[in-house]
Amino acid sequence: IILQCPNKMPSGMIKADDRKLCPPSRCRMKLSMESSIHHFELYTEGFSVPAPSTYTSVEA
């Protein structure tokens, strides 16, 4: 099963498009004050998970 997983994963970046869930890239943070503020808020306040959904952290 573990060997099948990489073959079934889509190519490209695997990251949610929702900017409220994912931090901005380091390059974008250095160039945009808005991205720096968003990064700060995301890590200090966190995010809320909608009621029917669940959240599990995975260490890469």
Summary of the structure (lengths in Angstrom):
residues: 60
radius of gyration: 14.9
end to end distance: 18.2
largest distance: 43.4
contacts: 77
relative contact order: 0.10
helix: 40%
strand: 0%
